[in-house]
Amino acid sequence: MSPPSVLRLAILECDTPQPQTRSQFGGYAGVFTALLSSAARTLDPPQDLSSLLTISAHDVVNDLHSYPALDDVDALLLTGSRHTAFDNDPWILKLVDFTKRALETARIRVVGACFGHQIIGRAVGAGVGKSEKGWEVAVTDVDLTSKGKEIFGLDTLRIHQMHRDVVQDLPPDAIPLGGNAFCPVQGMYLPGRYLTVQGHPEFTNEIISEILFNRHTVGIFTDEVYDDAMERAPLPHDGVAIGRAFLKFIREG
């Protein structure tokens, strides 16, 4: 049975972008809408995103009542965040619970990037914690599994990163999509339920450079980490291919 022509995607915004990015896109829903729009234009035949999805934005950090009714959505997308997915702040606990309930419907498809990937991992029983290897930032290579190659249509994945927290082990029933020496669990998939990546397909050189500059300025990144990351920030990456995979998953599972 073919999916409805237009599905309802709720983007759960788990953070607020940096000032320049916010002025261009608004919240992270705007950043992901730009990515998915670009991905839709690369379909065969090219599509306008509005013919595939309606998108609503929900600030789950600052408004605990912002969540959509599960009956009113077909898919969720959990964004990245500066926050820590294994903390027990009330908004994080509510997000984990909401994600569990969405997955339990067996109807709603859930997509996660970075913090969103980790929240989904936590919701389905995986360990989440801080990496002993420090920060993985800017464009890095991910070695794909056979399923990862199938889903993304690539042999190797290049993706922006901005994390030091990781999903520590695959949850039950999850199919691994890829990994690298820094982070073995770079993506997870359960048909019809969830699709995640540890990286940030929505990031551009401009978006990540603003984050790198601001975090370096306040001492989060050392000169060495900052200089290395700024060299890799402009490298080509596969964000649009990942966006295509997200669209296919939302529509087909």
C-alpha positions as CSV (number, residue, x, y, z in Angstrom):
1,M,0.0,0.0,0.0
2,S,1.5,3.4,-1.0
3,P,1.8,6.1,1.6
4,P,-0.5,9.1,1.7
5,S,0.6,11.9,-0.6
6,V,1.4,14.2,2.3
7,L,2.6,13.0,5.7
8,R,2.7,14.9,9.0
9,L,6.2,15.4,10.4
10,A,6.7,17.0,13.8
11,I,10.2,18.3,14.5
12,L,11.1,18.2,18.2
13,E,13.6,21.1,18.6
14,C,16.0,20.0,21.4
15,D,18.1,23.2,21.3
16,T,18.2,26.7,19.8
17,P,20.7,27.5,17.0
18,Q,23.6,30.0,17.3
19,P,22.7,33.6,16.5
20,Q,23.7,33.8,12.9
21,T,22.1,30.5,12.1
22,R,18.9,31.5,14.0
23,S,18.7,34.7,12.0
24,Q,18.8,32.7,8.8
25,F,16.7,29.7,9.6
26,G,14.8,30.4,12.8
27,G,14.9,27.2,14.9
28,Y,16.4,23.9,14.1
29,A,13.1,23.0,12.4
30,G,14.1,25.6,9.8
31,V,17.5,24.0,9.4
32,F,16.1,20.6,8.8
33,T,13.4,21.9,6.5
34,A,16.1,23.4,4.4
35,L,17.9,20.0,4.3
36,L,14.8,18.0,3.5
37,S,13.8,20.5,0.8
38,S,17.2,20.1,-0.8
39,A,16.9,16.3,-0.6
40,A,13.4,16.4,-2.1
41,R,14.7,18.3,-5.1
42,T,17.2,15.4,-5.8
43,L,14.5,12.8,-6.0
44,D,13.6,11.2,-9.4
45,P,11.6,13.0,-10.4
46,P,12.4,16.1,-8.3
47,Q,9.7,17.0,-5.7
48,D,8.7,20.0,-3.7
49,L,8.9,19.2,0.0
50,S,5.4,20.5,0.5
51,S,4.0,17.7,-1.7
52,L,5.6,15.1,0.6
53,L,5.4,16.5,4.1
54,T,3.7,19.1,6.4
55,I,6.1,20.1,9.1
56,S,5.4,21.4,12.6
57,A,8.0,22.7,15.1
58,H,7.9,22.0,18.8
59,D,10.3,23.6,21.3
60,V,10.5,20.7,23.8
61,V,13.2,22.3,25.9
62,N,11.4,25.5,26.9
63,D,7.7,24.4,26.7
64,L,6.8,21.0,28.2
65,H,3.3,21.4,26.7
66,S,4.5,21.9,23.1
67,Y,4.3,18.2,22.1
68,P,1.9,17.2,19.4
69,A,-0.8,14.7,20.0
70,L,0.5,11.3,18.7
71,D,-2.7,10.8,16.7
72,D,-1.8,14.0,14.8
73,V,1.6,13.0,13.4
74,D,3.0,10.3,11.2
75,A,6.7,10.9,12.0
76,L,8.9,12.6,14.5
77,L,12.4,14.1,14.0
78,L,14.5,14.7,17.1
79,T,17.2,17.3,16.6
80,G,20.7,17.7,18.0
81,S,21.4,19.6,21.2
82,R,24.1,21.1,23.4
83,H,22.4,19.2,26.3
84,T,23.3,15.7,27.5
85,A,21.0,12.8,26.5
86,F,21.6,10.8,29.7
87,D,20.8,13.7,32.1
88,N,17.6,13.5,34.1
89,D,16.3,17.1,33.6
90,P,12.5,17.1,33.5
91,W,12.3,18.0,29.8
92,I,14.8,15.2,28.9
93,L,12.8,12.6,30.9
94,K,9.6,13.8,29.2
95,L,11.3,13.6,25.7
96,V,12.4,10.0,26.4
97,D,9.0,9.0,27.6
98,F,7.3,10.7,24.5
99,T,9.7,8.9,22.2
100,K,8.9,5.6,23.8
101,R,5.2,6.1,23.4
102,A,5.6,7.2,19.8
103,L,7.6,4.0,19.0
104,E,5.1,1.8,20.8
105,T,2.4,2.9,18.4
106,A,4.3,0.9,15.7
107,R,2.8,3.5,13.3
108,I,4.9,6.7,13.9
109,R,8.4,6.6,12.4
110,V,11.0,8.3,14.4
111,V,14.2,10.0,13.1
112,G,17.1,11.2,15.2
113,A,20.3,13.1,14.6
114,C,23.1,13.4,17.3
115,F,21.3,14.1,20.6
116,G,18.1,12.8,18.9
117,H,20.0,9.6,18.0
118,Q,21.1,9.3,21.6
119,I,17.6,9.9,23.0
120,I,16.1,7.2,20.8
121,G,18.9,4.9,21.9
122,R,18.0,5.7,25.6
123,A,14.3,5.2,24.8
124,V,14.8,1.7,23.5
125,G,17.2,0.5,26.1
126,A,20.7,1.3,24.9
127,G,23.4,2.7,27.1
128,V,24.3,6.4,26.5
129,G,27.3,8.1,28.0
130,K,30.3,10.3,27.5
131,S,33.1,9.1,25.2
132,E,36.5,8.7,26.7
133,K,38.0,10.0,23.4
134,G,36.7,13.5,23.7
135,W,35.1,15.5,20.9
136,E,34.3,14.3,17.4
137,V,33.7,17.4,15.3
138,A,33.4,18.6,11.7
139,V,33.3,16.3,8.7
140,T,34.4,12.8,9.4
141,D,34.2,9.4,7.6
142,V,31.8,6.7,8.8
143,D,32.3,3.1,7.6
144,L,28.9,1.8,6.6
145,T,27.5,-1.7,7.1
146,S,25.7,-3.4,4.2
147,K,22.4,-2.0,5.5
148,G,23.9,1.4,5.8
149,K,25.2,1.3,2.2
150,E,21.7,0.3,1.1
151,I,19.9,3.0,3.1
152,F,22.2,5.9,2.2
153,G,23.2,4.7,-1.3
154,L,26.8,5.2,-0.5
155,D,29.9,3.1,0.2
156,T,31.3,5.5,2.9
157,L,29.4,8.2,4.7
158,R,30.9,11.7,5.2
159,I,29.0,13.7,7.8
160,H,29.4,16.7,10.1
161,Q,29.9,15.8,13.8
162,M,29.6,17.8,17.0
163,H,29.5,15.4,20.0
164,R,31.3,13.8,22.8
165,D,28.4,11.7,24.0
166,V,27.7,8.4,22.3
167,V,25.3,5.5,22.2
168,Q,27.4,2.8,23.9
169,D,25.8,-0.3,22.6
170,L,23.2,-1.3,20.0
171,P,19.7,-1.6,21.4
172,P,17.8,-4.9,21.0
173,D,16.6,-5.6,17.5
174,A,18.5,-2.5,16.0
175,I,20.3,-2.9,12.8
176,P,23.7,-1.1,12.8
177,L,24.3,1.3,10.0
178,G,27.9,2.3,10.5
179,G,30.7,3.3,12.8
180,N,34.2,4.5,13.0
181,A,37.2,4.3,15.5
182,F,35.8,7.2,17.5
183,C,32.2,6.1,17.8
184,P,31.2,2.5,16.9
185,V,27.5,3.3,16.9
186,Q,27.1,6.0,14.2
187,G,23.6,5.0,13.1
188,M,20.7,2.6,13.9
189,Y,17.7,1.3,12.1
190,L,14.6,-0.7,12.9
191,P,12.3,-1.0,9.9
192,G,9.2,1.0,10.3
193,R,10.2,2.3,13.7
194,Y,13.4,4.4,13.8
195,L,16.4,5.7,11.7
196,T,19.2,7.6,13.4
197,V,22.6,9.0,12.7
198,Q,25.1,10.3,15.3
199,G,26.2,13.1,13.1
200,H,24.5,16.3,11.8
201,P,23.4,15.9,8.1
202,E,21.7,19.3,8.5
203,F,24.9,21.2,9.2
204,T,26.7,23.3,6.6
205,N,30.2,24.8,6.7
206,E,28.6,28.1,7.9
207,I,26.5,26.5,10.7
208,I,29.3,24.4,12.1
209,S,31.9,27.1,11.8
210,E,29.8,29.4,13.9
211,I,29.5,26.7,16.6
212,L,33.2,26.0,16.5
213,F,34.1,29.7,16.8
214,N,31.8,30.3,19.7
215,R,32.8,27.2,21.6
216,H,36.5,27.9,21.0
217,T,36.0,31.5,22.3
218,V,34.6,30.3,25.6
219,G,37.2,27.6,26.0
220,I,35.2,24.5,25.3
221,F,37.5,23.6,22.4
222,T,41.3,23.9,22.6
223,D,43.3,25.6,19.9
224,E,44.3,22.2,18.5
225,V,40.8,20.9,18.3
226,Y,39.5,24.1,16.8
227,D,42.2,24.5,14.2
228,D,41.8,20.8,13.1
229,A,38.0,21.1,12.9
230,M,38.0,24.4,11.0
231,E,40.2,22.7,8.3
232,R,37.6,20.0,7.9
233,A,34.5,22.2,8.2
234,P,34.4,23.0,4.5
235,L,34.9,19.5,3.2
236,P,32.2,17.9,1.1
237,H,29.7,15.8,3.0
238,D,26.7,13.6,2.4
239,G,24.0,15.6,4.2
240,V,21.6,15.6,1.3
241,A,21.9,11.9,0.7
242,I,21.1,11.4,4.4
243,G,18.1,13.7,4.0
244,R,16.9,11.6,1.1
245,A,17.2,8.5,3.3
246,F,15.1,10.3,6.0
247,L,12.4,11.2,3.5
248,K,12.3,7.6,2.2
249,F,12.1,6.2,5.7
250,I,9.4,8.6,6.8
251,R,7.3,7.7,3.7
252,E,8.1,4.0,3.4
253,G,9.7,2.8,6.6
